[in-house]
Amino acid sequence: MKNDLKNSSIDETCRLMVFSMIILFLPILGCEKEEEPPLSTDDLILFWTDRDGNGEIYSMDKVGMNVKRLTDNTSNDFNPQWSPDGRKIVFESARDGNREIYAMNSDGSGQTRLTENGSLDWLPQWSPDGSKILFISNRDNHYQIYVLNGDGTGIRNLSNYGEVDFNPEWSPDGRRIAFERRINSSMEIFTMNSDGTDQVRLTNNSANDYNPRWSPDGGKIAFSSNRDGNHEIYVMNSDGTSQTRLTVTSDVDESWPQWSTDGRKLMYTYWYHPGPLAIYIMDSDGKNKKILFTGSLDSFDYPQWLPGGNEIVLACLKLQKWNVFIIDVDSATDVNLTTDNGNSHLYQIR
């Protein structure tokens, strides 16, 4: 009987201790900050325009409505890009005297300078996980590829080469970076790890190989080259093997390839000589070429696939003015989204 009472007392004490610990830690558990879900920017377009006097950054929807001004100062702000989670925007600005990298919240608040150097820092690009930003700078006498953390800390020269390195792009998984390097007056394509190690040359000829673009699965790289006389579109495996020409047009330059979101199509520019530019698409193996957009098109900002995969947005100098157009891929029809008096741009060619 005494043992039963003793065991009962011990059980009661244990229950009280467990209950007390739950009460003690419950407020702490309840205060844990839940991870905020990403903001969808699928139906929004970032652009910059001088409609109000100088270059400022705006957002709008895919029909050109719900226009919102995000920056407002007396200098030019340009080249905006959403972060992968849609909560931040990285951009360039000359507001503090020269071209530097800035970031802000998606609503335009919290504008913060990330680089501070007397040289040019430009063409920022988020890593796929949004933790880092690539950019180009000539702070070390030649254009080189740099990286910094999303808060502006940890700036490093990744390519660290004695000549020009340019036009970087993250692989879809963020582990490697493709880029151009000038060797003996021509551009060649390299890849490297995201920390700058293991730099591997993928192309090797006396012509210019440039504008490397990873396929969505990371297995291939599309690029431009004039190795066969004029500028054409090529594709290769991500290790540089199986380099294959996709376009064959002797009197036209075809360049600046961009993969569709599903990897089945390539968009590219088609430049008549003499004559205006046009935008084409083709299957990823070079078949089924189709014109999407042309006219009095003399220059353009880098065309971009929209997330759904059936629309393309680009800014171009058409009819004596820069405007942003959206193109329906299936019908090859376009709509001018910016009909105001200013000149409107997207992210410029890189």
N, C-alpha and C positions, 0 to 999 in steps of 0.2 A: 504493500500500500504506500509506504514511504517512497519507494522507487517510482511508482506511478505518479505520485504528486511531484516528485523531483523532475521527472521527464516532462510532465505537463508544464511545469514552470519554465523549463529550458525552451520548450517549443514556443511558449508565449513570448519569451524574451527574444527569440529569433525572429518571430513574426513582427514584433515591434521594431527591431533593428532594420529589417527589410523595408517596412513601411516608412520609417524615418529617412532611409536613404533615398527612396522614391520621391518623397516630399522635398528632400534637399536638392536633388538633381533635376526635378521637373521644370523649375524656372529656367535652368540653363539649357535644357533640351528644347524648351519652347522658344528660346531666344535665338536658336540657330538660324542664320540667314539662308533662306532658300535661294538656290541658283536661279537668277532671272532668265526666263526664256528669251530666245533671240527675237528681234523685231524683224518682221517680214518687210523687205524692200523690193520684192518682186515686181510690184506695180508702180514703183517710183523711179524716176530718172534724175540723176544729179547733172547739172550743167552750170556753166558760167557765162555771163553775158555782160555787155557794156550798156544795156538798155537804160540804165540810170546814170550814165556818165563814165564810169570806169568798171573794170572787170570785177564782178561780185558773183558769189556762188548761190545758186537757187536749187530747189527741188520742184518737181511737178509729177503728175501722174502720166500714164501712157497715152492719154488723149490730149495732153497739153493743158489740163485744168489743175486746180488746186495748187497754183504756183506759190511757193513760199521762199522769201529771201532769207538766206542763212548768214551772210556776212555783210558788213556795212562799214567801210572805212575808205579813206581817200586813195589807197593804193590798190593794185590789182591782186585779186585772189583767184586762183585757177587750179585746174587739174584735180578735182575732187574725186574721192573713191570711198565707197562704203566699206566698213569693216565687215568681216564675215558674219558677225552676229547682228549687224545692222544698227548698233548702238553708237558707233563712232564714225567720223569722217576724217580722213587724212587729206591734206591739200597743200598747195604751195601759196606763198604770199611774199610780196615785196614790201609789206607794210613797215618793216623795220630797217629798210635801206637796201637790202639785196634779197635774192631769191632764197627762201628758207622753207623748211618743212614745218607744218602746223597740224594740230588735230583739234577737233571739237566734237561735242555731242551731236547726235543726229538732228536735234532741233535748233542747232546753231549756238547753243550755250557752251560755256567752258572752253573758249578758244585759247589754245596753249601753244606756245612756240616750242618745238622739239629740237631744232638745230640752231646753232649760233656760230657762224663762221663767215669770214669775209669772202669766201669763194661761193660758187653756185652749188646749192643743194636742191635737187629736183627729181621729178618722176617717182614719187613714193608709191609703194606697193605693199599691201598687207600680206603677211604670211597666211596660209590656209587656216591656221588656228587663231589668228588675230593677235598673237602675242608679240610679233616683231614686224618691222617695216624695212623693206629694202629701199634704197635710193641711190642716185648717181651724184657724185661730187668730184670737182676738180681741185679739191683742197690740197692734194698731194701732187700738183703740177699736171697730172693727166687725169682724165675721167676714169674713175674707179668705182667699184660696187661696194657700198657700205650697208650696214644693218644697224638698227637701234631697237631697243625695247619700245613697246607701245607707249610708255610714259616718257620717252626721250632719253633714258639712261642707256649705258652700255654701248655707245657708238664705236663701231669697229670697221676697219677696212678689210673686207672679205677677200677680194681678188688679189690685192697687194702685188701688182705687176708694174713694170717700168714703162709700159705703153698704155694704150687706151683699152679699157674694158667697158662694155656698154650693153644696154638693152637686156637686163636680166629678167627671168621669170621663174617663180617658184614651181616646183613639181607639185602635182595635186596633193601628195601626202606631206609636203613641206620638208622632205628630207634632202632634196637636191635642188640646185639652181642651174638653169641653162642661161648662157650669156654669149655675147660676141667679144672677140679679142682681136685687136689689130696686130698682124704679124707680117713684116715686110710689105707694108702698104696695102694689104688686103685683110678683110675681116674673116675670121674663122669661128666656128661654134665649139664651145666648151661646156662641160658641166662640172659642178663641184658640190661637195657636201654643204649643208646649210651653215656650217661654221667656217667655210673657206678651204677646208682640207680636200685632198683627193681630187685635184683639178685634172680633168681628162679632156684631151682634144678629140673631137668627133669628126671634124672635116679637115681636109688637108689638100688644098690646091691653090693655084695662083689667082683665082677669081675671088669674088666676094660672096661668102655664105653668111646670111644674117637673118634676123627676126625669128629666132627659134621659139616654137610654141608647143608645149606638151599636150598630148591627147588627154582626155579626161581620165583615162585609166593609167596614165603615166608610162605606157608601154612604147609610145612613139613620139617623135618630134617632127613637126612640119616646119619648113623653113624656106627662105627665098635664096636664090643663087643665080649668078650670071655666068656660071662655069661653061655653059654651052653656047655662049654668045650674047643672048639677051636674058633679061630677068624672068625666071620661071619659078614655079612652086615644086618643091621636092618634099619627100618624107623619108624618114629613117627610123630604125629602132632606137630606143633611148641610149643604147651603148654605141651608136654610130654605125652599126652594120646595116646592110640592105638599103643603101641610099638609092631612092627611086624617083625619077622625074614624073610628075603628074600632069603638067601642062606642056604643050608643044605648039607654040605660035611664034613664028620667026619675026613677024613685024609688030609684035605687041609685047609690052612688059607686063608680066603678071607677078604679083608680090603680096606681102603682108597677109599671110594665111591666118585664119582663126577657126578653131574647131567649134562645132556645134556642141551643145551641152551633153548630147548622147554619144558624141564621137563618130557619128555616121556621115557628117557633112563637113566640108571646109568652105568657108567664105574667103574671098580674096579680091584684090583690086586688079582691074584690067585697064591698061593705059594705052590707048591708041596713039600712033605717031604719024602725022600730027593729029591731034584731036583730044577730046576730053577723057576723063576717067570714067570707069563704070565699076559696079560691084557685081560680082558673080558668086555662085555657089556651085559645088560639085560634090559627088560622093567621095568618101575618103580614099578610094582607089583611083580617083581621077576621072571616073565616068559621069555621064549625065550632067554636063555643064549647062548652067542656066543663068541668063542675065536677070538681075534683080532691080538695078537702079542705074540710070544714066541721065543724060541731058547736058546742060551747060555746066558741067562739073569739073572745075579746074583744080580744086584742092579739097582735102578732107581731114577731119580728125579721125582717130582710130575707130573703125566700126566695131560694134560690140553685139554679141548675141545676148538677148534677154533670157532670163532664167527658164522660161517655158520652152525654149528651143524652136519656136516657130516665128519669132520676130527678131529683127535686127534694128539697132538704133545707131545713127551716125550723124555727125555734123559735117556740113560741106559748104563750100562757096558755090552757090548755085543762084543764078540770076542776080549777080552783083552783090550778094549779101550772104553772110553765114547764118544758116538755120539748122535746127535739129529735126531730123526726119525719122519716122518709124516705118519699117518695111515689113509687110506681111510676106513671109517666105513662100507660102503655098500659091498665093495669087500674084506675087511680084508687084503689088501695089504699094504706094507710099503715101504718107500723110505728113505735112509740115506741122510740127508741134509748136513752133515759135514764129508767130506772124507779126511780132511787134517791130519797132524800128531799129532795135539794136542788133548786134552780131552775137550769136550764141554758139558756144562750143561745148564739146565733151572733153574727156581725157585726151590730150594731144598725142600724136604719134610717138611711140617709144620704140 
